[in-house]
Amino acid sequence: MFEYEMAAARSADLIRRADEYRRAREAREARKALRRSSRGREAEGPVRTQRGRFTRAA
């Protein structure tokens, strides 16, 4: 009986962890979607260049 209770507790713990992981992933995706949707409304966007920080030597 003790092993069954341990297995049930382990299963409940794994389900809880999976739920926490899923909610964290959904929150990250929601923040990312919010940034994408608000990107077009900004007056000026961040400056991003393709060049590196230093110039080429040759």
C-alpha distance matrix in Angstrom:
0.0 3.8 5.5 5.2 6.4 8.8 10.0 10.7 12.5 14.3 15.4 16.6 18.5 20.1 21.2 22.7 24.5 25.9 27.1 28.8 30.4 31.6 33.2 34.8 36.3 37.6 39.2 40.9 42.2 43.5 45.3 46.8 47.9 49.5 51.4 52.6 53.8 55.6 57.3 60.1 61.0 61.6 65.2 65.0 62.1 61.2 63.6 62.1 64.3 63.6 65.5 63.8 64.5 67.3 70.1 70.6 72.8 74.5
3.8 0.0 3.8 5.4 5.2 6.3 8.7 9.9 10.6 12.3 14.2 15.3 16.5 18.4 20.0 21.0 22.5 24.3 25.7 27.0 28.6 30.2 31.6 33.0 34.6 36.2 37.5 39.1 40.6 42.0 43.6 45.1 46.5 47.9 49.7 51.1 52.4 54.0 55.6 58.6 59.4 59.8 63.4 63.0 60.2 59.1 61.4 59.9 62.1 61.5 63.2 61.3 62.0 64.6 67.6 68.1 70.2 72.1
5.5 3.8 0.0 3.8 5.4 5.0 6.1 8.5 9.8 10.4 12.1 14.1 15.1 16.3 18.2 19.8 20.9 22.4 24.2 25.6 26.7 28.4 30.2 31.4 32.7 34.4 36.1 37.4 38.8 40.4 42.0 43.3 44.7 46.4 48.0 49.2 50.7 52.5 53.8 56.8 57.9 58.3 61.9 61.4 58.4 57.3 59.5 57.8 59.8 59.0 60.8 59.0 59.8 62.4 65.2 65.6 67.7 69.4
5.2 5.4 3.8 0.0 3.8 5.4 5.1 6.1 8.6 9.8 10.4 12.2 14.1 15.2 16.4 18.2 19.9 21.0 22.5 24.3 25.6 26.8 28.6 30.2 31.4 32.8 34.6 36.2 37.3 38.8 40.7 42.0 43.1 44.8 46.7 47.8 49.0 50.9 52.5 55.3 56.3 57.0 60.6 60.3 57.4 56.5 58.9 57.3 59.4 58.7 60.6 59.0 59.9 62.7 65.5 65.9 68.2 69.9
6.4 5.2 5.4 3.8 0.0 3.8 5.4 5.0 6.1 8.5 9.7 10.4 12.2 14.2 15.2 16.3 18.2 19.9 21.0 22.5 24.2 25.6 26.9 28.6 30.2 31.5 32.9 34.7 36.1 37.3 39.0 40.6 41.8 43.3 45.2 46.5 47.7 49.4 51.0 54.0 54.7 55.3 58.9 58.7 55.9 55.0 57.4 56.1 58.3 57.9 59.8 58.1 58.8 61.6 64.6 65.2 67.5 69.4
8.8 6.3 5.0 5.4 3.8 0.0 3.8 5.4 5.1 6.1 8.5 9.8 10.4 12.2 14.2 15.2 16.4 18.2 19.9 21.0 22.4 24.2 25.7 26.9 28.5 30.2 31.5 33.0 34.5 36.0 37.5 38.9 40.5 42.0 43.6 45.0 46.4 48.0 49.5 52.5 53.4 53.8 57.3 56.9 54.0 52.9 55.2 53.7 55.8 55.3 57.0 55.2 55.9 58.6 61.6 62.1 64.4 66.2
10.0 8.7 6.1 5.1 5.4 3.8 0.0 3.8 5.4 5.0 6.0 8.5 9.7 10.5 12.2 14.1 15.2 16.4 18.3 19.9 20.9 22.4 24.3 25.7 26.8 28.4 30.2 31.5 32.8 34.4 36.2 37.4 38.7 40.5 42.1 43.2 44.7 46.5 47.9 50.9 51.9 52.5 56.1 55.6 52.7 51.7 53.9 52.3 54.4 53.7 55.6 53.9 54.8 57.6 60.4 60.8 63.2 64.8
10.7 9.9 8.5 6.1 5.0 5.4 3.8 0.0 3.8 5.4 5.0 6.1 8.6 9.9 10.5 12.2 14.2 15.3 16.5 18.4 19.9 21.0 22.6 24.4 25.7 26.9 28.6 30.4 31.5 32.8 34.8 36.2 37.3 38.9 40.8 42.0 43.1 45.0 46.6 49.5 50.4 51.0 54.7 54.5 51.7 50.9 53.4 52.0 54.2 53.7 55.8 54.3 55.2 58.1 60.9 61.5 64.0 65.7
12.5 10.6 9.8 8.6 6.1 5.1 5.4 3.8 0.0 3.8 5.4 5.1 6.1 8.6 9.9 10.5 12.3 14.2 15.3 16.5 18.3 19.9 21.1 22.6 24.3 25.7 27.0 28.7 30.3 31.5 33.1 34.7 36.1 37.4 39.2 40.7 41.9 43.5 45.1 48.1 48.9 49.3 52.9 52.6 49.9 48.9 51.4 50.2 52.5 52.1 54.0 52.4 53.1 56.0 59.0 59.7 62.1 64.1
14.3 12.3 10.4 9.8 8.5 6.1 5.0 5.4 3.8 0.0 3.8 5.4 5.0 6.2 8.6 9.8 10.5 12.2 14.2 15.3 16.4 18.3 20.0 21.1 22.5 24.3 25.7 27.0 28.5 30.2 31.7 33.0 34.5 36.1 37.7 39.0 40.5 42.1 43.5 46.6 47.6 47.9 51.5 51.0 48.1 47.0 49.3 47.8 50.0 49.4 51.3 49.6 50.4 53.2 56.1 56.7 59.1 60.9
15.4 14.2 12.1 10.4 9.7 8.5 6.0 5.0 5.4 3.8 0.0 3.8 5.4 5.1 6.2 8.6 9.9 10.6 12.3 14.3 15.3 16.4 18.4 20.0 21.0 22.5 24.4 25.8 26.9 28.5 30.4 31.6 32.8 34.5 36.3 37.4 38.7 40.6 42.1 45.0 46.0 46.7 50.4 50.0 47.1 46.3 48.6 47.1 49.3 48.8 50.9 49.5 50.4 53.4 56.1 56.7 59.2 60.9
16.6 15.3 14.1 12.2 10.4 9.8 8.5 6.1 5.1 5.4 3.8 0.0 3.8 5.5 5.1 6.1 8.6 9.9 10.5 12.4 14.2 15.3 16.5 18.4 20.0 21.0 22.6 24.5 25.8 26.9 28.7 30.3 31.4 32.9 34.9 36.2 37.3 39.0 40.7 43.6 44.4 45.0 48.7 48.5 45.8 45.1 47.7 46.5 48.9 48.6 50.7 49.4 50.2 53.3 56.1 57.0 59.6 61.4
18.5 16.5 15.1 14.1 12.2 10.4 9.7 8.6 6.1 5.0 5.4 3.8 0.0 3.8 5.4 5.1 6.2 8.6 9.8 10.6 12.3 14.2 15.4 16.5 18.3 20.0 21.1 22.7 24.4 25.7 27.1 28.7 30.2 31.6 33.2 34.7 36.1 37.6 39.1 42.2 43.0 43.4 47.0 46.6 43.8 42.8 45.3 44.1 46.4 46.2 48.1 46.6 47.2 50.3 53.2 54.1 56.6 58.5
20.1 18.4 16.3 15.2 14.2 12.2 10.5 9.9 8.6 6.2 5.1 5.5 3.8 0.0 3.8 5.4 5.1 6.1 8.5 9.9 10.5 12.2 14.2 15.3 16.4 18.2 19.9 21.1 22.4 24.2 25.8 26.9 28.4 30.2 31.7 32.9 34.4 36.2 37.5 40.5 41.6 42.1 45.7 45.2 42.2 41.3 43.6 42.1 44.4 43.9 45.9 44.5 45.4 48.4 51.1 51.9 54.4 56.2
21.2 20.0 18.2 16.4 15.2 14.2 12.2 10.5 9.9 8.6 6.2 5.1 5.4 3.8 0.0 3.8 5.5 5.1 6.2 8.7 9.9 10.5 12.3 14.3 15.3 16.4 18.4 20.0 21.0 22.4 24.4 25.7 26.8 28.5 30.4 31.5 32.7 34.6 36.2 39.0 40.0 40.7 44.4 44.2 41.4 40.8 43.3 42.0 44.4 44.0 46.3 45.1 46.2 49.3 52.0 52.8 55.6 57.3
22.7 21.0 19.8 18.2 16.3 15.2 14.1 12.2 10.5 9.8 8.6 6.1 5.1 5.4 3.8 0.0 3.8 5.5 5.1 6.3 8.7 9.9 10.6 12.4 14.3 15.4 16.6 18.5 20.0 21.0 22.7 24.4 25.7 26.9 28.9 30.3 31.5 33.0 34.8 37.7 38.4 39.0 42.6 42.5 39.8 39.1 41.8 40.7 43.3 43.2 45.4 44.2 44.9 48.1 51.0 52.0 54.8 56.7
24.5 22.5 20.9 19.9 18.2 16.4 15.2 14.2 12.3 10.5 9.9 8.6 6.2 5.1 5.5 3.8 0.0 3.8 5.4 5.1 6.1 8.6 9.9 10.6 12.3 14.2 15.3 16.6 18.4 19.9 21.2 22.6 24.3 25.7 27.2 28.7 30.2 31.7 33.1 36.2 37.1 37.4 41.0 40.6 37.7 36.8 39.3 38.0 40.4 40.2 42.3 40.9 41.6 44.7 47.6 48.6 51.3 53.2
25.9 24.3 22.4 21.0 19.9 18.2 16.4 15.3 14.2 12.2 10.6 9.9 8.6 6.1 5.1 5.5 3.8 0.0 3.8 5.5 5.0 6.1 8.6 9.9 10.5 12.2 14.2 15.3 16.4 18.2 20.0 21.0 22.4 24.2 25.9 26.9 28.4 30.3 31.6 34.5 35.7 36.2 39.9 39.5 36.6 35.9 38.3 36.9 39.3 38.9 41.2 40.1 41.1 44.3 46.9 47.8 50.6 52.3
27.1 25.7 24.2 22.5 21.0 19.9 18.3 16.5 15.3 14.2 12.3 10.5 9.8 8.5 6.2 5.1 5.4 3.8 0.0 3.8 5.4 5.1 6.2 8.6 9.8 10.5 12.3 14.3 15.3 16.3 18.4 19.9 20.9 22.4 24.4 25.7 26.7 28.5 30.2 33.0 33.9 34.7 38.4 38.3 35.6 35.2 37.9 36.8 39.5 39.4 41.9 40.9 41.8 45.2 47.8 49.0 51.9 53.7
28.8 27.0 25.6 24.3 22.5 21.0 19.9 18.4 16.5 15.3 14.3 12.4 10.6 9.9 8.7 6.3 5.1 5.5 3.8 0.0 3.8 5.5 5.2 6.2 8.6 9.9 10.6 12.4 14.3 15.3 16.6 18.4 19.9 21.0 22.8 24.4 25.7 27.1 28.7 31.8 32.4 32.8 36.4 36.2 33.6 32.9 35.6 34.7 37.4 37.6 39.8 38.6 39.3 42.7 45.5 46.8 49.7 51.6
30.4 28.6 26.7 25.6 24.2 22.4 20.9 19.9 18.3 16.4 15.3 14.2 12.3 10.5 9.9 8.7 6.1 5.0 5.4 3.8 0.0 3.8 5.5 5.2 6.2 8.6 9.9 10.6 12.3 14.2 15.5 16.6 18.3 20.0 21.3 22.6 24.3 25.9 27.1 30.2 31.3 31.6 35.2 34.7 31.8 31.0 33.5 32.2 34.7 34.6 36.9 35.7 36.6 39.9 42.6 43.7 46.6 48.4
31.6 30.2 28.4 26.8 25.6 24.2 22.4 21.0 19.9 18.3 16.4 15.3 14.2 12.2 10.5 9.9 8.6 6.1 5.1 5.5 3.8 0.0 3.8 5.5 5.1 6.1 8.6 9.9 10.5 12.2 14.3 15.3 16.3 18.2 20.1 21.0 22.3 24.3 25.7 28.5 29.7 30.4 34.2 33.9 31.1 30.7 33.3 32.1 34.7 34.6 37.2 36.4 37.6 40.9 43.4 44.6 47.6 49.3
33.2 31.6 30.2 28.6 26.9 25.7 24.3 22.6 21.1 20.0 18.4 16.5 15.4 14.2 12.3 10.6 9.9 8.6 6.2 5.2 5.5 3.8 0.0 3.8 5.4 5.1 6.1 8.7 9.9 10.4 12.3 14.2 15.2 16.3 18.4 19.9 20.9 22.4 24.3 27.1 27.8 28.5 32.2 32.3 29.7 29.5 32.4 31.6 34.5 34.8 37.3 36.6 37.5 41.0 43.6 45.0 48.1 50.0
34.8 33.0 31.4 30.2 28.6 26.9 25.7 24.4 22.6 21.1 20.0 18.4 16.5 15.3 14.3 12.4 10.6 9.9 8.6 6.2 5.2 5.5 3.8 0.0 3.8 5.5 5.1 6.3 8.7 9.8 10.7 12.4 14.2 15.3 16.7 18.5 20.0 21.2 22.7 25.8 26.6 26.9 30.5 30.1 27.4 26.8 29.6 28.7 31.6 31.9 34.3 33.3 34.0 37.5 40.3 41.7 44.8 46.7
36.3 34.6 32.7 31.4 30.2 28.5 26.8 25.7 24.3 22.5 21.0 20.0 18.3 16.4 15.3 14.3 12.3 10.5 9.8 8.6 6.2 5.1 5.4 3.8 0.0 3.8 5.4 5.1 6.2 8.6 10.0 10.6 12.3 14.2 15.5 16.5 18.3 20.1 21.2 24.2 25.5 25.9 29.6 29.1 26.2 25.7 28.2 27.1 29.7 29.8 32.3 31.6 32.7 36.1 38.7 39.9 43.1 44.8
37.6 36.2 34.4 32.8 31.5 30.2 28.4 26.9 25.7 24.3 22.5 21.0 20.0 18.2 16.4 15.4 14.2 12.2 10.5 9.9 8.6 6.1 5.1 5.5 3.8 0.0 3.8 5.5 5.1 6.1 8.6 9.8 10.4 12.2 14.2 15.2 16.3 18.2 19.9 22.6 23.6 24.5 28.3 28.3 25.6 25.7 28.5 27.7 30.5 30.9 33.7 33.3 34.4 38.0 40.4 41.8 45.1 46.7
39.2 37.5 36.1 34.6 32.9 31.5 30.2 28.6 27.0 25.7 24.4 22.6 21.1 19.9 18.4 16.6 15.3 14.2 12.3 10.6 9.9 8.6 6.1 5.1 5.4 3.8 0.0 3.8 5.4 5.0 6.2 8.6 9.8 10.5 12.4 14.2 15.3 16.5 18.3 21.3 21.9 22.4 26.1 26.2 23.7 23.6 26.7 26.2 29.3 30.0 32.7 32.2 32.9 36.6 39.1 40.9 44.1 46.0
40.9 39.1 37.4 36.2 34.7 33.0 31.5 30.4 28.7 27.0 25.8 24.5 22.7 21.1 20.0 18.5 16.6 15.3 14.3 12.4 10.6 9.9 8.7 6.3 5.1 5.5 3.8 0.0 3.8 5.4 5.2 6.2 8.6 9.9 10.7 12.4 14.3 15.5 16.6 19.8 20.8 21.0 24.6 24.2 21.4 20.9 23.7 23.0 25.9 26.5 29.0 28.5 29.4 33.0 35.5 37.1 40.4 42.2
42.2 40.6 38.8 37.3 36.1 34.5 32.8 31.5 30.3 28.5 26.9 25.8 24.4 22.4 21.0 20.0 18.4 16.4 15.3 14.3 12.3 10.5 9.9 8.7 6.2 5.1 5.4 3.8 0.0 3.8 5.5 5.0 6.1 8.6 9.9 10.5 12.2 14.2 15.3 18.1 19.6 20.3 24.0 23.8 20.9 21.0 23.7 22.8 25.7 26.1 29.0 28.9 30.2 33.7 36.0 37.4 40.8 42.4
43.5 42.0 40.4 38.8 37.3 36.0 34.4 32.8 31.5 30.2 28.5 26.9 25.7 24.2 22.4 21.0 19.9 18.2 16.3 15.3 14.2 12.2 10.4 9.8 8.6 6.1 5.0 5.4 3.8 0.0 3.8 5.4 5.1 6.1 8.7 9.8 10.5 12.2 14.2 16.8 17.6 18.6 22.4 22.7 20.4 20.9 24.0 23.7 26.9 27.7 30.7 30.7 31.8 35.4 37.7 39.4 42.9 44.6
45.3 43.6 42.0 40.7 39.0 37.5 36.2 34.8 33.1 31.7 30.4 28.7 27.1 25.8 24.4 22.7 21.2 20.0 18.4 16.6 15.5 14.3 12.3 10.7 10.0 8.6 6.2 5.2 5.5 3.8 0.0 3.8 5.4 5.0 6.2 8.6 9.9 10.6 12.2 15.4 16.0 16.3 20.0 20.0 17.6 17.8 21.0 20.9 24.3 25.4 28.1 28.1 28.8 32.5 34.9 36.9 40.3 42.1
46.8 45.1 43.3 42.0 40.6 38.9 37.4 36.2 34.7 33.0 31.6 30.3 28.7 26.9 25.7 24.4 22.6 21.0 19.9 18.4 16.6 15.3 14.2 12.4 10.6 9.8 8.6 6.2 5.0 5.4 3.8 0.0 3.8 5.4 5.2 6.3 8.7 10.1 10.6 13.8 15.2 15.6 19.2 18.8 15.9 16.1 19.0 18.4 21.5 22.3 25.3 25.4 26.5 30.2 32.3 34.1 37.6 39.2
47.9 46.5 44.7 43.1 41.8 40.5 38.7 37.3 36.1 34.5 32.8 31.4 30.2 28.4 26.8 25.7 24.3 22.4 20.9 19.9 18.3 16.3 15.2 14.2 12.3 10.4 9.8 8.6 6.1 5.1 5.4 3.8 0.0 3.8 5.4 5.0 6.1 8.6 9.9 12.3 13.8 15.0 18.8 18.9 16.5 17.4 20.4 20.1 23.1 24.0 27.2 27.8 29.1 32.7 34.6 36.4 40.0 41.4
49.5 47.9 46.4 44.8 43.3 42.0 40.5 38.9 37.4 36.1 34.5 32.9 31.6 30.2 28.5 26.9 25.7 24.2 22.4 21.0 20.0 18.2 16.3 15.3 14.2 12.2 10.5 9.9 8.6 6.1 5.0 5.4 3.8 0.0 3.8 5.4 5.2 6.1 8.5 11.0 11.5 12.6 16.4 17.0 15.1 16.3 19.7 20.0 23.4 24.9 27.9 28.4 29.3 33.1 35.1 37.2 40.7 42.4
51.4 49.7 48.0 46.7 45.2 43.6 42.1 40.8 39.2 37.7 36.3 34.9 33.2 31.7 30.4 28.9 27.2 25.9 24.4 22.8 21.3 20.1 18.4 16.7 15.5 14.2 12.4 10.7 9.9 8.7 6.2 5.2 5.4 3.8 0.0 3.8 5.5 5.3 6.0 9.4 10.3 10.5 14.2 14.1 11.7 12.6 15.9 16.3 19.7 21.3 24.2 24.8 25.6 29.3 31.3 33.5 37.1 38.8
52.6 51.1 49.2 47.8 46.5 45.0 43.2 42.0 40.7 39.0 37.4 36.2 34.7 32.9 31.5 30.3 28.7 26.9 25.7 24.4 22.6 21.0 19.9 18.5 16.5 15.2 14.2 12.4 10.5 9.8 8.6 6.3 5.0 5.4 3.8 0.0 3.8 5.6 5.2 7.8 9.9 10.8 14.4 14.3 11.8 13.2 16.0 16.0 19.1 20.3 23.6 24.6 25.9 29.5 31.1 33.0 36.7 38.1
53.8 52.4 50.7 49.0 47.7 46.4 44.7 43.1 41.9 40.5 38.7 37.3 36.1 34.4 32.7 31.5 30.2 28.4 26.7 25.7 24.3 22.3 20.9 20.0 18.3 16.3 15.3 14.3 12.2 10.5 9.9 8.7 6.1 5.2 5.5 3.8 0.0 3.8 5.5 6.7 8.0 10.1 13.7 14.6 13.0 15.2 18.2 18.7 21.9 23.4 26.6 27.9 29.1 32.6 34.2 36.2 39.9 41.2
55.6 54.0 52.5 50.9 49.4 48.0 46.5 45.0 43.5 42.1 40.6 39.0 37.6 36.2 34.6 33.0 31.7 30.3 28.5 27.1 25.9 24.3 22.4 21.2 20.1 18.2 16.5 15.5 14.2 12.2 10.6 10.1 8.6 6.1 5.3 5.6 3.8 0.0 3.8 5.5 5.4 6.8 10.6 11.7 10.6 12.9 16.3 17.5 20.9 22.9 25.9 27.1 27.8 31.4 33.1 35.5 39.1 40.6
57.3 55.6 53.8 52.5 51.0 49.5 47.9 46.6 45.1 43.5 42.1 40.7 39.1 37.5 36.2 34.8 33.1 31.6 30.2 28.7 27.1 25.7 24.3 22.7 21.2 19.9 18.3 16.6 15.3 14.2 12.2 10.6 9.9 8.5 6.0 5.2 5.5 3.8 0.0 3.8 5.5 5.7 9.2 9.3 7.5 9.9 12.9 14.0 17.3 19.3 22.4 23.7 24.6 28.2 29.6 31.9 35.6 37.0
60.1 58.6 56.8 55.3 54.0 52.5 50.9 49.5 48.1 46.6 45.0 43.6 42.2 40.5 39.0 37.7 36.2 34.5 33.0 31.8 30.2 28.5 27.1 25.8 24.2 22.6 21.3 19.8 18.1 16.8 15.4 13.8 12.3 11.0 9.4 7.8 6.7 5.5 3.8 0.0 3.8 5.7 8.4 9.3 8.6 11.9 14.4 15.6 18.6 20.6 23.8 25.6 26.7 30.0 31.1 33.4 37.1 38.3
61.0 59.4 57.9 56.3 54.7 53.4 51.9 50.4 48.9 47.6 46.0 44.4 43.0 41.6 40.0 38.4 37.1 35.7 33.9 32.4 31.3 29.7 27.8 26.6 25.5 23.6 21.9 20.8 19.6 17.6 16.0 15.2 13.8 11.5 10.3 9.9 8.0 5.4 5.5 3.8 0.0 3.8 6.5 8.8 9.3 12.7 15.6 17.5 20.7 23.2 26.0 27.7 28.3 31.7 33.0 35.5 39.2 40.6
61.6 59.8 58.3 57.0 55.3 53.8 52.5 51.0 49.3 47.9 46.7 45.0 43.4 42.1 40.7 39.0 37.4 36.2 34.7 32.8 31.6 30.4 28.5 26.9 25.9 24.5 22.4 21.0 20.3 18.6 16.3 15.6 15.0 12.6 10.5 10.8 10.1 6.8 5.7 5.7 3.8 0.0 3.8 5.4 6.2 9.5 12.6 15.0 18.3 21.1 23.6 25.1 25.4 28.8 30.1 32.9 36.4 38.1
65.2 63.4 61.9 60.6 58.9 57.3 56.1 54.7 52.9 51.5 50.4 48.7 47.0 45.7 44.4 42.6 41.0 39.9 38.4 36.4 35.2 34.2 32.2 30.5 29.6 28.3 26.1 24.6 24.0 22.4 20.0 19.2 18.8 16.4 14.2 14.4 13.7 10.6 9.2 8.4 6.5 3.8 0.0 3.8 6.7 10.1 12.4 15.4 18.4 21.5 23.7 25.3 25.4 28.6 29.7 32.6 36.1 37.7
65.0 63.0 61.4 60.3 58.7 56.9 55.6 54.5 52.6 51.0 50.0 48.5 46.6 45.2 44.2 42.5 40.6 39.5 38.3 36.2 34.7 33.9 32.3 30.1 29.1 28.3 26.2 24.2 23.8 22.7 20.0 18.8 18.9 17.0 14.1 14.3 14.6 11.7 9.3 9.3 8.8 5.4 3.8 0.0 3.8 6.7 8.7 11.8 14.7 18.1 20.0 21.6 21.6 24.8 25.9 28.9 32.3 34.0
62.1 60.2 58.4 57.4 55.9 54.0 52.7 51.7 49.9 48.1 47.1 45.8 43.8 42.2 41.4 39.8 37.7 36.6 35.6 33.6 31.8 31.1 29.7 27.4 26.2 25.6 23.7 21.4 20.9 20.4 17.6 15.9 16.5 15.1 11.7 11.8 13.0 10.6 7.5 8.6 9.3 6.2 6.7 3.8 0.0 3.8 6.4 8.9 12.2 15.3 17.5 19.0 19.3 22.6 24.0 26.7 30.3 31.9
61.2 59.1 57.3 56.5 55.0 52.9 51.7 50.9 48.9 47.0 46.3 45.1 42.8 41.3 40.8 39.1 36.8 35.9 35.2 32.9 31.0 30.7 29.5 26.8 25.7 25.7 23.6 20.9 21.0 20.9 17.8 16.1 17.4 16.3 12.6 13.2 15.2 12.9 9.9 11.9 12.7 9.5 10.1 6.7 3.8 0.0 3.8 6.3 9.8 13.0 14.9 15.8 15.9 19.3 21.0 23.9 27.3 29.2
63.6 61.4 59.5 58.9 57.4 55.2 53.9 53.4 51.4 49.3 48.6 47.7 45.3 43.6 43.3 41.8 39.3 38.3 37.9 35.6 33.5 33.3 32.4 29.6 28.2 28.5 26.7 23.7 23.7 24.0 21.0 19.0 20.4 19.7 15.9 16.0 18.2 16.3 12.9 14.4 15.6 12.6 12.4 8.7 6.4 3.8 0.0 3.8 6.6 10.2 11.7 13.0 13.1 16.3 17.6 20.5 24.0 25.8
62.1 59.9 57.8 57.3 56.1 53.7 52.3 52.0 50.2 47.8 47.1 46.5 44.1 42.1 42.0 40.7 38.0 36.9 36.8 34.7 32.2 32.1 31.6 28.7 27.1 27.7 26.2 23.0 22.8 23.7 20.9 18.4 20.1 20.0 16.3 16.0 18.7 17.5 14.0 15.6 17.5 15.0 15.4 11.8 8.9 6.3 3.8 0.0 3.8 6.8 8.8 10.2 11.2 14.4 15.7 18.2 21.8 23.4
64.3 62.1 59.8 59.4 58.3 55.8 54.4 54.2 52.5 50.0 49.3 48.9 46.4 44.4 44.4 43.3 40.4 39.3 39.5 37.4 34.7 34.7 34.5 31.6 29.7 30.5 29.3 25.9 25.7 26.9 24.3 21.5 23.1 23.4 19.7 19.1 21.9 20.9 17.3 18.6 20.7 18.3 18.4 14.7 12.2 9.8 6.6 3.8 0.0 3.8 5.4 7.7 9.4 12.0 12.6 14.8 18.5 19.9
63.6 61.5 59.0 58.7 57.9 55.3 53.7 53.7 52.1 49.4 48.8 48.6 46.2 43.9 44.0 43.2 40.2 38.9 39.4 37.6 34.6 34.6 34.8 31.9 29.8 30.9 30.0 26.5 26.1 27.7 25.4 22.3 24.0 24.9 21.3 20.3 23.4 22.9 19.3 20.6 23.2 21.1 21.5 18.1 15.3 13.0 10.2 6.8 3.8 0.0 3.8 6.5 9.5 11.6 11.7 13.1 16.9 17.9
65.5 63.2 60.8 60.6 59.8 57.0 55.6 55.8 54.0 51.3 50.9 50.7 48.1 45.9 46.3 45.4 42.3 41.2 41.9 39.8 36.9 37.2 37.3 34.3 32.3 33.7 32.7 29.0 29.0 30.7 28.1 25.3 27.2 27.9 24.2 23.6 26.6 25.9 22.4 23.8 26.0 23.6 23.7 20.0 17.5 14.9 11.7 8.8 5.4 3.8 0.0 3.7 6.6 8.0 8.0 9.6 13.4 14.7
63.8 61.3 59.0 59.0 58.1 55.2 53.9 54.3 52.4 49.6 49.5 49.4 46.6 44.5 45.1 44.2 40.9 40.1 40.9 38.6 35.7 36.4 36.6 33.3 31.6 33.3 32.2 28.5 28.9 30.7 28.1 25.4 27.8 28.4 24.8 24.6 27.9 27.1 23.7 25.6 27.7 25.1 25.3 21.6 19.0 15.8 13.0 10.2 7.7 6.5 3.7 0.0 3.8 5.6 7.1 8.9 12.3 14.4
64.5 62.0 59.8 59.9 58.8 55.9 54.8 55.2 53.1 50.4 50.4 50.2 47.2 45.4 46.2 44.9 41.6 41.1 41.8 39.3 36.6 37.6 37.5 34.0 32.7 34.4 32.9 29.4 30.2 31.8 28.8 26.5 29.1 29.3 25.6 25.9 29.1 27.8 24.6 26.7 28.3 25.4 25.4 21.6 19.3 15.9 13.1 11.2 9.4 9.5 6.6 3.8 0.0 3.8 6.9 9.7 12.5 15.3
67.3 64.6 62.4 62.7 61.6 58.6 57.6 58.1 56.0 53.2 53.4 53.3 50.3 48.4 49.3 48.1 44.7 44.3 45.2 42.7 39.9 40.9 41.0 37.5 36.1 38.0 36.6 33.0 33.7 35.4 32.5 30.2 32.7 33.1 29.3 29.5 32.6 31.4 28.2 30.0 31.7 28.8 28.6 24.8 22.6 19.3 16.3 14.4 12.0 11.6 8.0 5.6 3.8 0.0 3.8 6.6 8.9 12.0
70.1 67.6 65.2 65.5 64.6 61.6 60.4 60.9 59.0 56.1 56.1 56.1 53.2 51.1 52.0 51.0 47.6 46.9 47.8 45.5 42.6 43.4 43.6 40.3 38.7 40.4 39.1 35.5 36.0 37.7 34.9 32.3 34.6 35.1 31.3 31.1 34.2 33.1 29.6 31.1 33.0 30.1 29.7 25.9 24.0 21.0 17.6 15.7 12.6 11.7 8.0 7.1 6.9 3.8 0.0 3.8 6.4 9.0
70.6 68.1 65.6 65.9 65.2 62.1 60.8 61.5 59.7 56.7 56.7 57.0 54.1 51.9 52.8 52.0 48.6 47.8 49.0 46.8 43.7 44.6 45.0 41.7 39.9 41.8 40.9 37.1 37.4 39.4 36.9 34.1 36.4 37.2 33.5 33.0 36.2 35.5 31.9 33.4 35.5 32.9 32.6 28.9 26.7 23.9 20.5 18.2 14.8 13.1 9.6 8.9 9.7 6.6 3.8 0.0 3.8 5.6
72.8 70.2 67.7 68.2 67.5 64.4 63.2 64.0 62.1 59.1 59.2 59.6 56.6 54.4 55.6 54.8 51.3 50.6 51.9 49.7 46.6 47.6 48.1 44.8 43.1 45.1 44.1 40.4 40.8 42.9 40.3 37.6 40.0 40.7 37.1 36.7 39.9 39.1 35.6 37.1 39.2 36.4 36.1 32.3 30.3 27.3 24.0 21.8 18.5 16.9 13.4 12.3 12.5 8.9 6.4 3.8 0.0 3.8
74.5 72.1 69.4 69.9 69.4 66.2 64.8 65.7 64.1 60.9 60.9 61.4 58.5 56.2 57.3 56.7 53.2 52.3 53.7 51.6 48.4 49.3 50.0 46.7 44.8 46.7 46.0 42.2 42.4 44.6 42.1 39.2 41.4 42.4 38.8 38.1 41.2 40.6 37.0 38.3 40.6 38.1 37.7 34.0 31.9 29.2 25.8 23.4 19.9 17.9 14.7 14.4 15.3 12.0 9.0 5.6 3.8 0.0
